[in-house]
């Protein structure tokens, strides 16, 4: 995947790991309730780091919704 990471990409990546359709995940739902765990979060961190996003596991683990994640991710996107 190339180009700048978008909220749509984040939703699709999370949905893929949860074996769900991206349209099923709203911005405000608790991802832990959907079955997201620390191993999957680390997988997402590595995926997004490969795209140039300076993100850490702690940045995401302390938050539980796509909206909260995007608020952390967006400012860390590469220029």
Secondary structure, DSSP 8 states (H G I E B T S, - for coil): --S---HHHHHHHHHHHHT--GGG--TTS-TTTTT--HHHHHHHHHHHHHTT----HHHHHT--SHHHHHHHHGGGS--
